[in-house]
Amino acid sequence: MKIHNRFLYILGFLCLLAFNASASPTLEIEEDHDEVMEAVQQGLIQPFSALQAKVNAQLNGRIIRVELEEDDDIWIYDLKLLDPHNNIVRVEYEARTLSIIEIKGRGLENIIKVSE
């Protein structure tokens, strides 16, 4: 009986660790860290916290991956979100204005919040 309880305790602990590890998105920056910090200071990139607030206001989904890249002097946040029906949706935001450039995936009607 004690072995059974210990097994359940360990299993529960491992599940809790797995949940915490998957709860935060990964952030990949393809550019030099100093270059990114300078771009933020110059106003070329909005900070990640501003991006999170914008995503929460516009979309029904959880950010599971974020990439930041520069392409022809334009900074782009490339996100992967998990919608309420477990579809993966890819969204690109222009990093300076936080406007959506592109959105792709299944079930987009479930992810886009409608203003009332």
N, CA, C and O atoms as a Tinker XYZ file with bonds, in Angstrom:
   464  protein
     1  N      0.814000   -1.189000    0.000000    73     2
     2  CA     0.000000    0.000000    0.000000    64     1     3
     3  C      0.860000    1.258000    0.000000    63     2     4     5
     4  O      0.544000    2.226000   -0.690000    81     3
     5  N      1.967000    1.248000    0.784000    73     3     6
     6  CA     2.832000    2.410000    0.829000    64     5     7
     7  C      3.509000    2.652000   -0.505000    63     6     8     9
     8  O      3.690000    3.801000   -0.908000    81     7
     9  N      3.882000    1.595000   -1.192000    73     7    10
    10  CA     4.522000    1.732000   -2.503000    64     9    11
    11  C      3.552000    2.359000   -3.487000    63    10    12    13
    12  O      3.943000    3.201000   -4.295000    81    11
    13  N      2.293000    1.956000   -3.426000    73    11    14
    14  CA     1.261000    2.505000   -4.311000    64    13    15
    15  C      1.105000    4.006000   -4.069000    63    14    16    17
    16  O      1.022000    4.767000   -5.034000    81    15
    17  N      1.062000    4.455000   -2.814000    73    15    18
    18  CA     0.940000    5.882000   -2.493000    64    17    19
    19  C      2.168000    6.664000   -2.958000    63    18    20    21
    20  O      2.050000    7.768000   -3.489000    81    19
    21  N      3.340000    6.080000   -2.752000    73    19    22
    22  CA     4.571000    6.747000   -3.185000    64    21    23
    23  C      4.575000    6.896000   -4.710000    63    22    24    25
    24  O      4.973000    7.940000   -5.228000    81    23
    25  N      4.139000    5.867000   -5.424000    73    23    26
    26  CA     4.060000    5.918000   -6.877000    64    25    27
    27  C      3.119000    7.036000   -7.321000    63    26    28    29
    28  O      3.456000    7.800000   -8.226000    81    27
    29  N      1.956000    7.142000   -6.705000    73    27    30
    30  CA     0.997000    8.197000   -7.057000    64    29    31
    31  C      1.566000    9.585000   -6.762000    63    30    32    33
    32  O      1.355000   10.521000   -7.533000    81    31
    33  N      2.280000    9.714000   -5.659000    73    31    34
    34  CA     2.898000   10.991000   -5.297000    64    33    35
    35  C      3.932000   11.396000   -6.354000    63    34    36    37
    36  O      3.947000   12.543000   -6.802000    81    35
    37  N      4.781000   10.469000   -6.744000    73    35    38
    38  CA     5.812000   10.743000   -7.748000    64    37    39
    39  C      5.168000   11.055000   -9.093000    63    38    40    41
    40  O      5.599000   11.977000   -9.786000    81    39
    41  N      4.155000   10.306000   -9.465000    73    39    42
    42  CA     3.460000   10.544000  -10.728000    64    41    43
    43  C      2.828000   11.936000  -10.737000    63    42    44    45
    44  O      2.929000   12.657000  -11.730000    81    43
    45  N      2.183000   12.310000   -9.644000    73    43    46
    46  CA     1.586000   13.640000   -9.537000    64    45    47
    47  C      2.631000   14.742000   -9.631000    63    46    48    49
    48  O      2.407000   15.758000  -10.290000    81    47
    49  N      3.756000   14.548000   -8.984000    73    47    50
    50  CA     4.840000   15.534000   -9.025000    64    49    51
    51  C      5.377000   15.689000  -10.443000    63    50    52    53
    52  O      5.618000   16.810000  -10.890000    81    51
    53  N      5.569000   14.579000  -11.155000    73    51    54
    54  CA     6.062000   14.637000  -12.528000    64    53    55
    55  C      5.067000   15.328000  -13.450000    63    54    56    57
    56  O      5.467000   16.075000  -14.344000    81    55
    57  N      3.782000   15.088000  -13.244000    73    55    58
    58  CA     2.751000   15.764000  -14.039000    64    57    59
    59  C      2.776000   17.265000  -13.782000    63    58    60    61
    60  O      2.626000   18.056000  -14.714000    81    59
    61  N      2.963000   17.660000  -12.539000    73    59    62
    62  CA     3.045000   19.075000  -12.190000    64    61    63
    63  C      4.256000   19.724000  -12.853000    63    62    64    65
    64  O      4.151000   20.840000  -13.363000    81    63
    65  N      5.398000   19.048000  -12.856000    73    63    66
    66  CA     6.587000   19.578000  -13.521000    64    65    67
    67  C      6.371000   19.714000  -15.026000    63    66    68    69
    68  O      6.776000   20.709000  -15.629000    81    67
    69  N      5.743000   18.727000  -15.621000    73    67    70
    70  CA     5.485000   18.776000  -17.060000    64    69    71
    71  C      4.542000   19.918000  -17.395000    63    70    72    73
    72  O      4.727000   20.587000  -18.412000    81    71
    73  N      3.526000   20.160000  -16.557000    73    71    74
    74  CA     2.585000   21.253000  -16.797000    64    73    75
    75  C      3.295000   22.594000  -16.704000    63    74    76    77
    76  O      3.082000   23.459000  -17.554000    81    75
    77  N      4.129000   22.786000  -15.697000    73    75    78
    78  CA     4.847000   24.050000  -15.538000    64    77    79
    79  C      5.819000   24.283000  -16.686000    63    78    80    81
    80  O      5.992000   25.417000  -17.132000    81    79
    81  N      6.444000   23.236000  -17.159000    73    79    82
    82  CA     7.394000   23.379000  -18.261000    64    81    83
    83  C      6.686000   23.757000  -19.546000    63    82    84    85
    84  O      7.243000   24.497000  -20.357000    81    83
    85  N      5.472000   23.269000  -19.753000    73    83    86
    86  CA     4.750000   23.561000  -20.987000    64    85    87
    87  C      3.930000   24.836000  -20.884000    63    86    88    89
    88  O      3.388000   25.283000  -21.895000    81    87
    89  N      3.817000   25.434000  -19.719000    73    87    90
    90  CA     2.969000   26.605000  -19.538000    64    89    91
    91  C      3.598000   27.874000  -20.089000    63    90    92    93
    92  O      2.871000   28.806000  -20.434000    81    91
    93  N      4.908000   27.946000  -20.183000    73    91    94
    94  CA     5.537000   29.166000  -20.672000    64    93    95
    95  C      6.047000   28.954000  -22.091000    63    94    96    97
    96  O      6.591000   27.898000  -22.414000    81    95
    97  N      5.864000   29.975000  -22.941000    73    95    98
    98  CA     6.309000   29.820000  -24.325000    64    97    99
    99  C      7.819000   29.892000  -24.438000    63    98   100   101
   100  O      8.494000   30.470000  -23.586000    81    99
   101  N      8.335000   29.301000  -25.495000    73    99   102
   102  CA     9.758000   29.432000  -25.767000    64   101   103
   103  C      9.961000   30.684000  -26.600000    63   102   104   105
   104  O      9.118000   31.033000  -27.427000    81   103
   105  N     11.055000   31.344000  -26.384000    73   103   106
   106  CA    11.383000   32.558000  -27.119000    64   105   107
   107  C     12.708000   32.351000  -27.819000    63   106   108   109
   108  O     13.723000   32.067000  -27.183000    81   107
   109  N     12.693000   32.494000  -29.135000    73   107   110
   110  CA    13.908000   32.368000  -29.918000    64   109   111
   111  C     14.195000   33.697000  -30.587000    63   110   112   113
   112  O     13.320000   34.282000  -31.224000    81   111
   113  N     15.408000   34.167000  -30.442000    73   111   114
   114  CA    15.833000   35.399000  -31.084000    64   113   115
   115  C     16.960000   35.040000  -32.037000    63   114   116   117
   116  O     18.030000   34.593000  -31.623000    81   115
   117  N     16.696000   35.246000  -33.331000    73   115   118
   118  CA    17.672000   34.862000  -34.339000    64   117   119
   119  C     18.774000   35.902000  -34.501000    63   118   120   121
   120  O     19.768000   35.647000  -35.181000    81   119
   121  N     18.612000   37.054000  -33.894000    73   119   122
   122  CA    19.578000   38.129000  -34.032000    64   121   123
   123  C     20.432000   38.211000  -32.772000    63   122   124   125
   124  O     20.139000   37.553000  -31.774000    81   123
   125  N     21.484000   39.018000  -32.819000    73   123   126
   126  CA    22.374000   39.259000  -31.694000    64   125   127
   127  C     21.616000   39.950000  -30.575000    63   126   128   129
   128  O     20.868000   40.896000  -30.822000    81   127
   129  N     21.804000   39.490000  -29.354000    73   127   130
   130  CA    21.085000   40.028000  -28.195000    64   129   131
   131  C     21.298000   41.534000  -28.038000    63   130   132   133
   132  O     20.348000   42.262000  -27.751000    81   131
   133  N     22.524000   42.006000  -28.221000    73   131   134
   134  CA    22.804000   43.442000  -28.106000    64   133   135
   135  C     22.061000   44.235000  -29.173000    63   134   136   137
   136  O     21.571000   45.333000  -28.911000    81   135
   137  N     21.982000   43.680000  -30.364000    73   135   138
   138  CA    21.267000   44.336000  -31.460000    64   137   139
   139  C     19.775000   44.446000  -31.129000    63   138   140   141
   140  O     19.145000   45.461000  -31.426000    81   139
   141  N     19.225000   43.421000  -30.526000    73   139   142
   142  CA    17.818000   43.433000  -30.141000    64   141   143
   143  C     17.582000   44.473000  -29.052000    63   142   144   145
   144  O     16.621000   45.238000  -29.132000    81   143
   145  N     18.437000   44.513000  -28.043000    73   143   146
   146  CA    18.270000   45.480000  -26.957000    64   145   147
   147  C     18.368000   46.911000  -27.491000    63   146   148   149
   148  O     17.623000   47.788000  -27.053000    81   147
   149  N     19.266000   47.148000  -28.418000    73   147   150
   150  CA    19.410000   48.476000  -29.022000    64   149   151
   151  C     18.149000   48.827000  -29.822000    63   150   152   153
   152  O     17.685000   49.967000  -29.779000    81   151
   153  N     17.606000   47.872000  -30.537000    73   151   154
   154  CA    16.388000   48.108000  -31.315000    64   153   155
   155  C     15.202000   48.423000  -30.406000    63   154   156   157
   156  O     14.361000   49.250000  -30.757000    81   155
   157  N     15.124000   47.779000  -29.253000    73   155   158
   158  CA    14.061000   48.079000  -28.284000    64   157   159
   159  C     14.228000   49.503000  -27.770000    63   158   160   161
   160  O     13.256000   50.254000  -27.693000    81   159
   161  N     15.441000   49.873000  -27.423000    73   159   162
   162  CA    15.706000   51.219000  -26.905000    64   161   163
   163  C     15.409000   52.294000  -27.948000    63   162   164   165
   164  O     15.002000   53.400000  -27.594000    81   163
   165  N     15.606000   51.984000  -29.223000    73   163   166
   166  CA    15.340000   52.938000  -30.298000    64   165   167
   167  C     13.863000   52.955000  -30.702000    63   166   168   169
   168  O     13.460000   53.765000  -31.536000    81   167
   169  N     13.062000   52.073000  -30.122000    73   167   170
   170  CA    11.642000   52.029000  -30.459000    64   169   171
   171  C     11.329000   51.239000  -31.713000    63   170   172   173
   172  O     10.216000   51.321000  -32.233000    81   171
   173  N     12.291000   50.473000  -32.208000    73   171   174
   174  CA    12.061000   49.658000  -33.405000    64   173   175
   175  C     11.324000   48.367000  -33.087000    63   174   176   177
   176  O     10.723000   47.750000  -33.967000    81   175
   177  N     11.376000   47.964000  -31.819000    73   175   178
   178  CA    10.726000   46.738000  -31.363000    64   177   179
   179  C      9.964000   47.055000  -30.081000    63   178   180   181
   180  O     10.505000   47.679000  -29.168000    81   179
   181  N      8.712000   46.625000  -30.018000    73   179   182
   182  CA     7.963000   46.695000  -28.770000    64   181   183
   183  C      8.417000   45.532000  -27.892000    63   182   184   185
   184  O      8.735000   44.461000  -28.409000    81   183
   185  N      8.452000   45.723000  -26.581000    73   183   186
   186  CA     8.875000   44.623000  -25.709000    64   185   187
   187  C      7.881000   43.467000  -25.736000    63   186   188   189
   188  O      6.719000   43.626000  -26.112000    81   187
   189  N      8.369000   42.309000  -25.329000    73   187   190
   190  CA     7.544000   41.103000  -25.340000    64   189   191
   191  C      6.282000   41.263000  -24.487000    63   190   192   193
   192  O      5.233000   40.723000  -24.837000    81   191
   193  N      6.369000   41.992000  -23.382000    73   191   194
   194  CA     5.195000   42.198000  -22.524000    64   193   195
   195  C      4.092000   42.940000  -23.275000    63   194   196   197
   196  O      2.911000   42.647000  -23.083000    81   195
   197  N      4.462000   43.898000  -24.128000    73   195   198
   198  CA     3.471000   44.608000  -24.941000    64   197   199
   199  C      2.849000   43.667000  -25.973000    63   198   200   201
   200  O      1.651000   43.740000  -26.247000    81   199
   201  N      3.664000   42.790000  -26.535000    73   199   202
   202  CA     3.157000   41.801000  -27.484000    64   201   203
   203  C      2.158000   40.874000  -26.804000    63   202   204   205
   204  O      1.097000   40.594000  -27.362000    81   203
   205  N      2.485000   40.394000  -25.604000    73   203   206
   206  CA     1.566000   39.518000  -24.872000    64   205   207
   207  C      0.233000   40.212000  -24.622000    63   206   208   209
   208  O     -0.823000   39.602000  -24.789000    81   207
   209  N      0.271000   41.471000  -24.227000    73   207   210
   210  CA    -0.967000   42.220000  -23.971000    64   209   211
   211  C     -1.790000   42.356000  -25.252000    63   210   212   213
   212  O     -3.014000   42.220000  -25.219000    81   211
   213  N     -1.135000   42.619000  -26.363000    73   211   214
   214  CA    -1.824000   42.756000  -27.660000    64   213   215
   215  C     -2.458000   41.439000  -28.076000    63   214   216   217
   216  O     -3.604000   41.410000  -28.526000    81   215
   217  N     -1.712000   40.344000  -27.927000    73   215   218
   218  CA    -2.234000   39.021000  -28.287000    64   217   219
   219  C     -3.456000   38.694000  -27.419000    63   218   220   221
   220  O     -4.468000   38.211000  -27.927000    81   219
   221  N     -3.360000   38.957000  -26.116000    73   219   222
   222  CA    -4.485000   38.679000  -25.220000    64   221   223
   223  C     -5.717000   39.504000  -25.574000    63   222   224   225
   224  O     -6.842000   39.040000  -25.390000    81   223
   225  N     -5.521000   40.726000  -26.082000    73   223   226
   226  CA    -6.646000   41.583000  -26.453000    64   225   227
   227  C     -7.272000   41.163000  -27.785000    63   226   228   229
   228  O     -8.475000   41.340000  -27.982000    81   227
   229  N     -6.472000   40.611000  -28.697000    73   227   230
   230  CA    -6.951000   40.318000  -30.047000    64   229   231
   231  C     -7.315000   38.860000  -30.304000    63   230   232   233
   232  O     -8.180000   38.570000  -31.131000    81   231
   233  N     -6.661000   37.949000  -29.602000    73   231   234
   234  CA    -6.769000   36.537000  -29.976000    64   233   235
   235  C     -7.117000   35.652000  -28.787000    63   234   236   237
   236  O     -6.719000   35.920000  -27.654000    81   235
   237  N     -7.871000   34.590000  -29.071000    73   235   238
   238  CA    -8.182000   33.554000  -28.088000    64   237   239
   239  C     -7.193000   32.417000  -28.285000    63   238   240   241
   240  O     -7.434000   31.512000  -29.084000    81   239
   241  N     -6.124000   32.459000  -27.588000    73   239   242
   242  CA    -5.132000   31.408000  -27.732000    64   241   243
   243  C     -3.996000   31.624000  -26.761000    63   242   244   245
   244  O     -3.825000   32.698000  -26.185000    81   243
   245  N     -3.233000   30.573000  -26.603000    73   243   246
   246  CA    -2.086000   30.602000  -25.699000    64   245   247
   247  C     -0.822000   30.558000  -26.535000    63   246   248   249
   248  O     -0.671000   29.695000  -27.400000    81   247
   249  N      0.087000   31.490000  -26.278000    73   247   250
   250  CA     1.359000   31.532000  -26.998000    64   249   251
   251  C      2.201000   30.331000  -26.567000    63   250   252   253
   252  O      2.437000   30.112000  -25.379000    81   251
   253  N      2.646000   29.562000  -27.557000    73   251   254
   254  CA     3.489000   28.413000  -27.241000    64   253   255
   255  C      4.901000   28.567000  -27.800000    63   254   256   257
   256  O      5.813000   27.842000  -27.402000    81   255
   257  N      5.076000   29.516000  -28.726000    73   255   258
   258  CA     6.418000   29.744000  -29.282000    64   257   259
   259  C      6.485000   31.145000  -29.867000    63   258   260   261
   260  O      5.535000   31.617000  -30.491000    81   259
   261  N      7.625000   31.807000  -29.657000    73   259   262
   262  CA     7.844000   33.145000  -30.191000    64   261   263
   263  C      9.225000   33.201000  -30.818000    63   262   264   265
   264  O     10.209000   32.755000  -30.228000    81   263
   265  N      9.286000   33.753000  -32.016000    73   263   266
   266  CA    10.562000   34.010000  -32.660000    64   265   267
   267  C     10.605000   35.480000  -33.039000    63   266   268   269
   268  O      9.594000   36.051000  -33.449000    81   267
   269  N     11.760000   36.086000  -32.903000    73   267   270
   270  CA    11.969000   37.469000  -33.299000    64   269   271
   271  C     13.061000   37.481000  -34.351000    63   270   272   273
   272  O     14.149000   36.948000  -34.136000    81   271
   273  N     12.763000   38.095000  -35.494000    73   271   274
   274  CA    13.733000   38.122000  -36.569000    64   273   275
   275  C     13.682000   39.466000  -37.292000    63   274   276   277
   276  O     12.664000   40.158000  -37.274000    81   275
   277  N     14.778000   39.814000  -37.917000    73   275   278
   278  CA    14.855000   41.032000  -38.708000    64   277   279
   279  C     14.973000   40.630000  -40.167000    63   278   280   281
   280  O     15.792000   39.788000  -40.536000    81   279
   281  N     14.129000   41.259000  -40.995000    73   279   282
   282  CA    14.148000   40.967000  -42.422000    64   281   283
   283  C     14.035000   42.298000  -43.170000    63   282   284   285
   284  O     13.002000   42.963000  -43.093000    81   283
   285  N     15.073000   42.683000  -43.883000    73   283   286
   286  CA    15.102000   43.960000  -44.618000    64   285   287
   287  C     14.766000   45.141000  -43.713000    63   286   288   289
   288  O     13.931000   45.977000  -44.056000    81   287
   289  N     15.422000   45.202000  -42.555000    73   287   290
   290  CA    15.249000   46.284000  -41.572000    64   289   291
   291  C     13.850000   46.339000  -40.963000    63   290   292   293
   292  O     13.473000   47.356000  -40.382000    81   291
   293  N     13.083000   45.272000  -41.087000    73   291   294
   294  CA    11.767000   45.186000  -40.444000    64   293   295
   295  C     11.822000   44.036000  -39.447000    63   294   296   297
   296  O     12.133000   42.899000  -39.803000    81   295
   297  N     11.517000   44.350000  -38.201000    73   295   298
   298  CA    11.516000   43.343000  -37.142000    64   297   299
   299  C     10.147000   42.680000  -37.097000    63   298   300   301
   300  O      9.114000   43.347000  -37.163000    81   299
   301  N     10.157000   41.348000  -36.983000    73   299   302
   302  CA     8.916000   40.578000  -37.002000    64   301   303
   303  C      8.902000   39.594000  -35.836000    63   302   304   305
   304  O      9.858000   38.852000  -35.610000    81   303
   305  N      7.784000   39.610000  -35.100000    73   303   306
   306  CA     7.521000   38.568000  -34.108000    64   305   307
   307  C      6.733000   37.482000  -34.829000    63   306   308   309
   308  O      5.676000   37.752000  -35.399000    81   307
   309  N      7.237000   36.273000  -34.804000    73   307   310
   310  CA     6.570000   35.117000  -35.406000    64   309   311
   311  C      6.107000   34.228000  -34.254000    63   310   312   313
   312  O      6.926000   33.666000  -33.527000    81   311
   313  N      4.788000   34.105000  -34.092000    73   311   314
   314  CA     4.222000   33.372000  -32.964000    64   313   315
   315  C      3.512000   32.112000  -33.423000    63   314   316   317
   316  O      2.980000   32.040000  -34.531000    81   315
   317  N      3.517000   31.129000  -32.550000    73   315   318
   318  CA     2.645000   29.970000  -32.687000    64   317   319
   319  C      1.755000   29.976000  -31.462000    63   318   320   321
   320  O      2.225000   30.087000  -30.329000    81   319
   321  N      0.455000   29.854000  -31.710000    73   319   322
   322  CA    -0.531000   29.853000  -30.635000    64   321   323
   323  C     -1.316000   28.555000  -30.671000    63   322   324   325
   324  O     -1.444000   27.914000  -31.714000    81   323
   325  N     -1.827000   28.191000  -29.538000    73   323   326
   326  CA    -2.713000   27.049000  -29.411000    64   325   327
   327  C     -4.099000   27.611000  -29.133000    63   326   328   329
   328  O     -4.312000   28.267000  -28.114000    81   327
   329  N     -5.053000   27.353000  -30.047000    73   327   330
   330  CA    -6.392000   27.913000  -29.883000    64   329   331
   331  C     -7.227000   27.056000  -28.922000    63   330   332   333
   332  O     -6.767000   25.998000  -28.492000    81   331
   333  N     -8.445000   27.494000  -28.580000    73   331   334
   334  CA    -9.266000   26.743000  -27.625000    64   333   335
   335  C     -9.593000   25.304000  -28.048000    63   334   336   337
   336  O     -9.961000   24.482000  -27.209000    81   335
   337  N     -9.459000   24.997000  -29.353000    73   335   338
   338  CA    -9.740000   23.643000  -29.842000    64   337   339
   339  C     -8.455000   22.887000  -30.167000    63   338   340   341
   340  O     -8.479000   21.905000  -30.910000    81   339
   341  N     -7.328000   23.345000  -29.606000    73   339   342
   342  CA    -6.007000   22.719000  -29.759000    64   341   343
   343  C     -5.470000   22.735000  -31.183000    63   342   344   345
   344  O     -4.676000   21.872000  -31.555000    81   343
   345  N     -5.898000   23.713000  -31.988000    73   343   346
   346  CA    -5.300000   23.936000  -33.297000    64   345   347
   347  C     -4.105000   24.863000  -33.117000    63   346   348   349
   348  O     -4.123000   25.766000  -32.280000    81   347
   349  N     -3.077000   24.629000  -33.905000    73   347   350
   350  CA    -1.916000   25.521000  -33.877000    64   349   351
   351  C     -2.109000   26.577000  -34.959000    63   350   352   353
   352  O     -2.385000   26.266000  -36.117000    81   351
   353  N     -1.957000   27.830000  -34.549000    73   351   354
   354  CA    -2.128000   28.964000  -35.447000    64   353   355
   355  C     -0.837000   29.761000  -35.449000    63   354   356   357
   356  O     -0.244000   29.998000  -34.396000    81   355
   357  N     -0.401000   30.177000  -36.634000    73   355   358
   358  CA     0.815000   30.975000  -36.779000    64   357   359
   359  C      0.408000   32.413000  -37.063000    63   358   360   361
   360  O     -0.406000   32.677000  -37.948000    81   359
   361  N      0.985000   33.345000  -36.299000    73   359   362
   362  CA     0.675000   34.760000  -36.445000    64   361   363
   363  C      1.981000   35.541000  -36.512000    63   362   364   365
   364  O      2.883000   35.332000  -35.702000    81   363
   365  N      2.072000   36.443000  -37.489000    73   363   366
   366  CA     3.225000   37.334000  -37.587000    64   365   367
   367  C      2.780000   38.745000  -37.238000    63   366   368   369
   368  O      1.795000   39.255000  -37.771000    81   367
   369  N      3.530000   39.366000  -36.329000    73   367   370
   370  CA     3.301000   40.748000  -35.936000    64   369   371
   371  C      4.489000   41.591000  -36.348000    63   370   372   373
   372  O      5.635000   41.166000  -36.206000    81   371
   373  N      4.222000   42.787000  -36.859000    73   371   374
   374  CA     5.281000   43.758000  -37.094000    64   373   375
   375  C      5.689000   44.241000  -35.713000    63   374   376   377
   376  O      4.842000   44.735000  -34.968000    81   375
   377  N      6.960000   44.115000  -35.347000    73   375   378
   378  CA     7.406000   44.306000  -33.970000    64   377   379
   379  C      7.361000   45.759000  -33.492000    63   378   380   381
   380  O      7.294000   45.997000  -32.286000    81   379
   381  N      7.396000   46.733000  -34.398000    73   379   382
   382  CA     7.368000   48.134000  -33.979000    64   381   383
   383  C      5.953000   48.580000  -33.647000    63   382   384   385
   384  O      5.741000   49.254000  -32.639000    81   383
   385  N      4.978000   48.214000  -34.481000    73   383   386
   386  CA     3.604000   48.682000  -34.302000    64   385   387
   387  C      2.699000   47.631000  -33.667000    63   386   388   389
   388  O      1.592000   47.944000  -33.230000    81   387
   389  N      3.166000   46.394000  -33.616000    73   387   390
   390  CA     2.382000   45.249000  -33.139000    64   389   391
   391  C      1.090000   45.076000  -33.937000    63   390   392   393
   392  O      0.044000   44.732000  -33.386000    81   391
   393  N      1.182000   45.318000  -35.234000    73   391   394
   394  CA     0.049000   45.049000  -36.114000    64   393   395
   395  C      0.247000   43.680000  -36.759000    63   394   396   397
   396  O      1.372000   43.277000  -37.054000    81   395
   397  N     -0.845000   42.982000  -36.972000    73   395   398
   398  CA    -0.776000   41.645000  -37.560000    64   397   399
   399  C     -0.428000   41.765000  -39.038000    63   398   400   401
   400  O     -1.069000   42.500000  -39.789000    81   399
   401  N      0.596000   41.032000  -39.433000    73   399   402
   402  CA     1.010000   40.972000  -40.834000    64   401   403
   403  C      0.319000   39.802000  -41.523000    63   402   404   405
   404  O     -0.194000   39.925000  -42.635000    81   403
   405  N      0.321000   38.652000  -40.825000    73   403   406
   406  CA    -0.224000   37.433000  -41.424000    64   405   407
   407  C     -0.715000   36.514000  -40.317000    63   406   408   409
   408  O     -0.141000   36.460000  -39.229000    81   407
   409  N     -1.783000   35.796000  -40.615000    73   407   410
   410  CA    -2.302000   34.798000  -39.683000    64   409   411
   411  C     -2.706000   33.574000  -40.500000    63   410   412   413
   412  O     -3.429000   33.681000  -41.490000    81   411
   413  N     -2.221000   32.404000  -40.063000    73   411   414
   414  CA    -2.482000   31.156000  -40.795000    64   413   415
   415  C     -2.818000   30.055000  -39.810000    63   414   416   417
   416  O     -2.312000   30.025000  -38.688000    81   415
   417  N     -3.667000   29.165000  -40.243000    73   415   418
   418  CA    -3.980000   27.992000  -39.448000    64   417   419
   419  C     -5.420000   27.563000  -39.613000    63   418   420   421
   420  O     -6.193000   28.178000  -40.348000    81   419
   421  N     -5.759000   26.513000  -38.926000    73   419   422
   422  CA    -7.126000   25.999000  -38.952000    64   421   423
   423  C     -7.945000   26.645000  -37.852000    63   422   424   425
   424  O     -7.416000   27.005000  -36.800000    81   423
   425  N     -9.219000   26.789000  -38.093000    73   423   426
   426  CA   -10.121000   27.281000  -37.070000    64   425   427
   427  C     -9.894000   28.723000  -36.687000    63   426   428   429
   428  O    -10.017000   29.077000  -35.515000    81   427
   429  N     -9.563000   29.566000  -37.654000    73   427   430
   430  CA    -9.291000   30.970000  -37.335000    64   429   431
   431  C    -10.506000   31.665000  -36.729000    63   430   432   433
   432  O    -10.364000   32.642000  -35.994000    81   431
   433  N    -11.687000   31.166000  -37.035000    73   431   434
   434  CA   -12.900000   31.760000  -36.444000    64   433   435
   435  C    -12.934000   31.576000  -34.929000    63   434   436   437
   436  O    -13.644000   32.303000  -34.233000    81   435
   437  N    -12.177000   30.614000  -34.416000    73   435   438
   438  CA   -12.115000   30.381000  -32.966000    64   437   439
   439  C    -11.053000   31.221000  -32.278000    63   438   440   441
   440  O    -11.113000   31.407000  -31.063000    81   439
   441  N    -10.097000   31.724000  -33.012000    73   439   442
   442  CA    -8.983000   32.416000  -32.367000    64   441   443
   443  C     -9.121000   33.929000  -32.380000    63   442   444   445
   444  O     -8.630000   34.593000  -31.467000    81   443
   445  N     -9.771000   34.486000  -33.381000    73   443   446
   446  CA    -9.879000   35.941000  -33.502000    64   445   447
   447  C    -11.029000   36.434000  -32.622000    63   446   448   449
   448  O    -12.173000   36.003000  -32.768000    81   447
   449  N    -10.695000   37.352000  -31.700000    73   447   450
   450  CA   -11.712000   37.943000  -30.845000    64   449   451
   451  C    -12.467000   39.000000  -31.628000    63   450   452   453
   452  O    -11.877000   39.776000  -32.380000    81   451
   453  N    -13.778000   39.020000  -31.442000    73   451   454
   454  CA   -14.616000   39.988000  -32.119000    64   453   455
   455  C    -14.959000   41.094000  -31.132000    63   454   456   457
   456  O    -15.454000   40.823000  -30.038000    81   455
   457  N    -14.698000   42.339000  -31.517000    73   455   458
   458  CA   -15.032000   43.476000  -30.645000    64   457   459
   459  C    -16.533000   43.708000  -30.681000    63   458   460   461
   460  O    -17.162000   43.668000  -31.739000    81   459
   461  N    -17.085000   43.948000  -29.519000    73   459   462
   462  CA   -18.530000   44.194000  -29.447000    64   461   463
   463  C    -18.797000   45.601000  -29.036000    63   462   464
   464  O    -19.955000   46.001000  -28.919000    81   463
